[in-house]
Amino acid sequence: MALQIAPLIALERRPPVPDGVLFAAGRTPQLVLAGNNGMAQSYALLSNFLASMAQLRMGKGIEPAEQVQCLPNCKHEFSKCTSASIVLKAKGLTATCKNLETAFVLTSVTPRYPCCSGKQIYNIDQKTGYN
């Protein structure tokens, strides 16, 4: 009986699968986020090595498109009914803060001021030193 319970306990202790992976290759952050369609989307061109690392870590395949077009900003739907705004150019940050359809902002642009709506801004450029 104890042998049958042990595998169930081991399954419950697995770390959760992340909603995204951020690679710091050189000085350019490369973001991969889980989508609501069972695939992950890349917001930067990935080498085969980084794509395979993202697939292993997230347990999802990467969208066949080389890169999601996100200029100056776009909306990303996560699998848990949460959406985020992705901003890769400075002129998209103000419009994104006014967009009430998303919960938070992921940006590679250093914000000069907080969102007037109170929406959280996460600057992924600041996270590259820890990768």
VEXNUFI-358752 format. One record per residue (C-alpha): residue number from 0; residue in one letter; chain; x, y, z. Coordinates in steps of 0.02 Angstrom, whole numbers, plus 50000, padded with zeros to 5 digits. Example, Ala and Ser with C-alpha at 12.3 -4.5 7.8 and 13.67 -1.06 7.14 Angstrom:
2
ROKOL; nr; rest; kette; px; py; pz
ROKOL; 0; A; A; 50615; 49775; 50390 .
ROKOL; 1; S; A; 50684; 49947; 50357 .
This chain:
131
ROKOL; nr; rest; kette; px; py; pz
ROKOL; 0; M; A; 50000; 50000; 50000 .
ROKOL; 1; A; A; 50141; 50122; 50041 .
ROKOL; 2; L; A; 50218; 50096; 49869 .
ROKOL; 3; Q; A; 50058; 50153; 49785 .
ROKOL; 4; I; A; 50047; 50314; 49886 .
ROKOL; 5; A; A; 50228; 50369; 49860 .
ROKOL; 6; P; A; 50210; 50410; 49673 .
ROKOL; 7; L; A; 50057; 50517; 49709 .
ROKOL; 8; I; A; 50152; 50619; 49839 .
ROKOL; 9; A; A; 50296; 50643; 49717 .
ROKOL; 10; L; A; 50177; 50710; 49584 .
ROKOL; 11; E; A; 50106; 50840; 49702 .
ROKOL; 12; R; A; 50278; 50913; 49742 .
ROKOL; 13; R; A; 50324; 50964; 49565 .
ROKOL; 14; P; A; 50360; 51149; 49543 .
ROKOL; 15; P; A; 50227; 51244; 49446 .
ROKOL; 16; V; A; 50250; 51271; 49260 .
ROKOL; 17; P; A; 50296; 51454; 49229 .
ROKOL; 18; D; A; 50190; 51571; 49124 .
ROKOL; 19; G; A; 50346; 51641; 49042 .
ROKOL; 20; V; A; 50532; 51632; 49016 .
ROKOL; 21; L; A; 50649; 51780; 49002 .
ROKOL; 22; F; A; 50820; 51753; 48923 .
ROKOL; 23; A; A; 50958; 51882; 48933 .
ROKOL; 24; A; A; 51063; 51848; 48778 .
ROKOL; 25; G; A; 51188; 51990; 48770 .
ROKOL; 26; R; A; 51097; 52150; 48816 .
ROKOL; 27; T; A; 50932; 52110; 48731 .
ROKOL; 28; P; A; 50797; 52026; 48837 .
ROKOL; 29; Q; A; 50708; 51886; 48745 .
ROKOL; 30; L; A; 50534; 51851; 48811 .
ROKOL; 31; V; A; 50431; 51692; 48786 .
ROKOL; 32; L; A; 50255; 51685; 48862 .
ROKOL; 33; A; A; 50129; 51544; 48876 .
ROKOL; 34; G; A; 49975; 51572; 48770 .
ROKOL; 35; N; A; 49795; 51520; 48795 .
ROKOL; 36; N; A; 49804; 51400; 48647 .
ROKOL; 37; G; A; 49926; 51277; 48726 .
ROKOL; 38; M; A; 50075; 51353; 48635 .
ROKOL; 39; A; A; 50203; 51482; 48688 .
ROKOL; 40; Q; A; 50236; 51643; 48594 .
ROKOL; 41; S; A; 50407; 51722; 48571 .
ROKOL; 42; Y; A; 50425; 51910; 48573 .
ROKOL; 43; A; A; 50603; 51906; 48506 .
ROKOL; 44; L; A; 50697; 51799; 48381 .
ROKOL; 45; L; A; 50761; 51645; 48470 .
ROKOL; 46; S; A; 50905; 51531; 48426 .
ROKOL; 47; N; A; 50865; 51345; 48417 .
ROKOL; 48; F; A; 50952; 51322; 48584 .
ROKOL; 49; L; A; 50847; 51455; 48674 .
ROKOL; 50; A; A; 50687; 51392; 48592 .
ROKOL; 51; S; A; 50721; 51215; 48653 .
ROKOL; 52; M; A; 50762; 51279; 48828 .
ROKOL; 53; A; A; 50597; 51376; 48832 .
ROKOL; 54; Q; A; 50502; 51223; 48773 .
ROKOL; 55; L; A; 50581; 51114; 48908 .
ROKOL; 56; R; A; 50550; 51239; 49048 .
ROKOL; 57; M; A; 50371; 51281; 49000 .
ROKOL; 58; G; A; 50316; 51112; 48934 .
ROKOL; 59; K; A; 50242; 51194; 48778 .
ROKOL; 60; G; A; 50291; 51211; 48597 .
ROKOL; 61; I; A; 50339; 51381; 48526 .
ROKOL; 62; E; A; 50224; 51462; 48397 .
ROKOL; 63; P; A; 50285; 51424; 48220 .
ROKOL; 64; A; A; 50296; 51609; 48178 .
ROKOL; 65; E; A; 50473; 51673; 48202 .
ROKOL; 66; Q; A; 50418; 51821; 48308 .
ROKOL; 67; V; A; 50254; 51896; 48364 .
ROKOL; 68; Q; A; 50237; 52069; 48289 .
ROKOL; 69; C; A; 50214; 52185; 48435 .
ROKOL; 70; L; A; 50249; 52363; 48380 .
ROKOL; 71; P; A; 50224; 52477; 48470 .
ROKOL; 72; N; A; 50122; 52367; 48588 .
ROKOL; 73; C; A; 50008; 52215; 48591 .
ROKOL; 74; K; A; 49896; 52114; 48706 .
ROKOL; 75; H; A; 49946; 51941; 48767 .
ROKOL; 76; E; A; 49815; 51818; 48831 .
ROKOL; 77; F; A; 49878; 51697; 48963 .
ROKOL; 78; S; A; 49796; 51528; 48992 .
ROKOL; 79; K; A; 49721; 51583; 49159 .
ROKOL; 80; C; A; 49604; 51716; 49087 .
ROKOL; 81; T; A; 49731; 51852; 49124 .
ROKOL; 82; S; A; 49797; 51970; 48993 .
ROKOL; 83; A; A; 49949; 52082; 48988 .
ROKOL; 84; S; A; 50008; 52221; 48877 .
ROKOL; 85; I; A; 50179; 52196; 48797 .
ROKOL; 86; V; A; 50272; 52357; 48753 .
ROKOL; 87; L; A; 50432; 52352; 48652 .
ROKOL; 88; K; A; 50441; 52534; 48594 .
ROKOL; 89; A; A; 50427; 52694; 48697 .
ROKOL; 90; K; A; 50278; 52766; 48603 .
ROKOL; 91; G; A; 50169; 52618; 48652 .
ROKOL; 92; L; A; 50182; 52641; 48840 .
ROKOL; 93; T; A; 50059; 52786; 48860 .
ROKOL; 94; A; A; 49923; 52702; 48756 .
ROKOL; 95; T; A; 49949; 52539; 48850 .
ROKOL; 96; C; A; 49924; 52624; 49019 .
ROKOL; 97; K; A; 49755; 52690; 48959 .
ROKOL; 98; N; A; 49700; 52517; 48898 .
ROKOL; 99; L; A; 49587; 52445; 49035 .
ROKOL; 100; E; A; 49575; 52271; 48956 .
ROKOL; 101; T; A; 49741; 52210; 49025 .
ROKOL; 102; A; A; 49797; 52177; 49204 .
ROKOL; 103; F; A; 49978; 52234; 49194 .
ROKOL; 104; V; A; 50116; 52292; 49075 .
ROKOL; 105; L; A; 50276; 52202; 49027 .
ROKOL; 106; T; A; 50398; 52321; 48944 .
ROKOL; 107; S; A; 50577; 52330; 48883 .
ROKOL; 108; V; A; 50565; 52521; 48888 .
ROKOL; 109; T; A; 50609; 52611; 49048 .
ROKOL; 110; P; A; 50450; 52699; 49105 .
ROKOL; 111; R; A; 50467; 52884; 49149 .
ROKOL; 112; Y; A; 50311; 52886; 49257 .
ROKOL; 113; P; A; 50184; 52761; 49328 .
ROKOL; 114; C; A; 50020; 52722; 49241 .
ROKOL; 115; C; A; 49884; 52846; 49287 .
ROKOL; 116; S; A; 49763; 52699; 49296 .
ROKOL; 117; G; A; 49867; 52616; 49433 .
ROKOL; 118; K; A; 49914; 52470; 49320 .
ROKOL; 119; Q; A; 50079; 52388; 49369 .
ROKOL; 120; I; A; 50226; 52408; 49248 .
ROKOL; 121; Y; A; 50360; 52273; 49249 .
ROKOL; 122; N; A; 50520; 52323; 49160 .
ROKOL; 123; I; A; 50600; 52163; 49093 .
ROKOL; 124; D; A; 50761; 52255; 49048 .
ROKOL; 125; Q; A; 50799; 52268; 49234 .
ROKOL; 126; K; A; 50789; 52079; 49256 .
ROKOL; 127; T; A; 50926; 52032; 49133 .
ROKOL; 128; G; A; 51065; 52044; 49262 .
ROKOL; 129; Y; A; 50992; 51897; 49360 .
ROKOL; 130; N; A; 50980; 51776; 49215 .
